[in-house]
Amino acid sequence: MEKKLVIIGAGIAGLSAGCYARMNGYDVEIHESHTQPGGMCTAWKRGGYTIDGCLEWLVGSRPGSGELYSVWEELGAVQGKDYIYYDVYADFHGRDGRRLHCYTDLERFERHLVELSPRDVRAARSLCEDIGALSKMRMPLGKPFELTSRWDDAKSVLRMAPSLIPMARLGRLTLQQLGDRFSDPFLRSSFANCMNDPSERALGILMVLGILGSGTTGYMLGGSLEFARTIERRFLDLGGRAVYGSRVTKVLERDGRATGVRLADGEEIAAERVVSACDMRTTLFSMLDGSRIDPVHRELLETGKLFPPIVHVAFGVGMDFSSEISCAGTFYELERPFEVAGRTITMMSVRNQCHDPSLAPPGKSVVIAMLNTDWSHWEPLLDDRAAYKAEKERIAAFVREQIEQRKPGFTSKIEMTDVATPVTWERYTGDWHGTYMTWIPTPSKPLIRMRKSVPGLADFYMASMWTNGPGGLPGAAQAGREVVQLMCRDDGKRFETSK
Ligand SMILES: Cc1cc2nc3c(=O)[nH]c(=O)nc-3n(C[C@H](O)[C@H](O)[C@H](O)COP(=O)(O)OP(=O)(O)OC[C@H]3O[C@@H](n4cnc5c(N)ncnc54)[C@H](O)[C@@H]3O)c2cc1C
């Protein structure tokens, strides 16, 4: 008889765990507090427009791009879909009217940098060499931390070898130092200020450029919610059940084993295995009693540095802005530093979702700005609806004015405005402080690997972006796969996958 498994959460990690568990003969029921699948990987409709709240790019989207593609294939997520592979990752618009195009083709990028500033030929060469070296990085996928042997570790190091040396060399480089490699003021400022904090490490942005330059990462037409629904269909086709509007409050346990879950309405669901595929902190301190925490989880929860949450401002515009604002990202160098969403910014990035006809009606655009913020900025507004609403309006007005200055007439074409904050995300998914990625990798820990269990509780596993830092869709999907590998080990079964 199939063992009953309850999964908490139908985000990408929960759906992935559900699919693999069905492939391996478990009787699976997912309980999701929301009315639809996807969690953070979602989209919402406003005034005839669809605002996509996640997918900018999907790592591993191209056939033959490695093990990650196989995972997406096993989940039925990538077959038969159409993709856009960006030629230009970002466009910088300088205060002086100059433009920098970050081409994903590195030879072209290097030529362009030299055209912009012939005296920076060496800096352009070394930047493109560094990005090229990082583009060879391949994630060590395949097995959870608990099942990884020394031999597996050695193989991972060998696979990552081409990028390990540049990673070590670049690990301490700040964005300011990256900018300082150039003598041209516009290039210097573009690199130093692209994240609005020149003291931030440059490695993250260089790795993103490397990943995009590797040609393995594209935008999937249809957007985030359709992506999640595709994996949900795979789960249902495999015979799984999903219960929506069903919030879990407790993991039930007896004699050191998980025995099921309790729902918000008090109903108890018995199960032989439980997987929590939602926020780690809520899982450990609220669904469990907070007494059994792995030391690595505790250290990360207490001292780990998280990616900052964001404010997501979207405008539905009754005009085709595709030639004005890039779909990958347009960065405006501001006239002066501004205080917005609790942070000082000198650069603002916007992008246009016009490349996906499923998101904006023909001839119209959805223009999005994402601004880093801090939870501490929003916390005092939690109990003051008027102040919270006013702050959202203030931020939307700021973004609108910045675009209007560069594209006169923009404001008069706005048909819809939508602002989502960390409060929105925390309320929607339960992720701590609305965080959408998890811990920031450091040079010594580019990937944060950890156990997917808690000490002293058998038959219980954790699978979410939180267990596979730094998070994102690949980390979430991989987490779901890994907990089923562990379950199979615990049940003495061979782990099976099917495409
Ligand atoms: C604006 C934005 C852009 C992004 N861009 C990208 C990108 O381009 N590429 C990329 O790879 N990643 C991107 N991400 C990150 C990515 O979306 C997340 O890292 C990933 O979706 C996390 O998946 P998850 O399943 O681990 O968690 P979640 O998506 O948080 O799923 C958890 C699920 O559990 C449910 N849940 C919570 N508590 C309970 C409970 N008590 N009972 C029942 N259900 C519960 C939630 O409702 C949710 O559905 C982006 C995110 C955002 C917000």
The ligand as an ORCA input file, in Angstrom:
! r2SCAN-3c Opt
* xyz 0 1
  C       9.389     39.785     -7.798
  C      10.072     38.433     -7.782
  C      10.887     38.078     -8.831
  C      11.527     36.829     -8.840
  N      12.254     36.475     -9.935
  C      12.786     35.231    -10.013
  C      13.427     34.783    -11.205
  O      13.465     35.497    -12.212
  N      13.997     33.535    -11.219
  C      13.968     32.735    -10.118
  O      14.504     31.624    -10.177
  N      13.331     33.110     -8.975
  C      12.739     34.334     -8.892
  N      12.070     34.728     -7.757
  C      12.166     33.888     -6.537
  C      11.199     32.690     -6.563
  O       9.908     33.119     -6.890
  C      11.154     32.018     -5.180
  O      12.458     31.857     -4.677
  C      10.468     30.641     -5.243
  O       9.265     30.731     -5.975
  C      10.216     30.097     -3.834
  O       9.474     28.883     -3.915
  P       9.076     28.035     -2.647
  O       8.177     26.949     -3.104
  O      10.293     27.628     -1.890
  O       8.323     29.028     -1.653
  P       6.951     29.817     -1.817
  O       6.774     30.265     -3.186
  O       6.936     30.823     -0.729
  O       5.821     28.718     -1.523
  C       5.348     28.424     -0.233
  C       3.877     28.067     -0.351
  O       3.429     27.611      0.908
  C       2.142     28.186      1.175
  N       1.974     28.213      2.641
  C       2.651     28.988      3.520
  N       2.250     28.714      4.770
  C       1.290     27.737      4.674
  C       0.500     27.054      5.625
  N       0.604     27.327      6.937
  N      -0.388     26.126      5.182
  C      -0.504     25.859      3.862
  N       0.217     26.502      2.908
  C       1.112     27.422      3.313
  C       2.234     29.571      0.559
  O       0.948     30.109      0.320
  C       3.010     29.270     -0.721
  O       2.153     28.920     -1.766
  C      11.377     35.936     -7.735
  C      10.525     36.279     -6.696
  C       9.866     37.513     -6.705
  C       8.915     37.854     -5.592
*
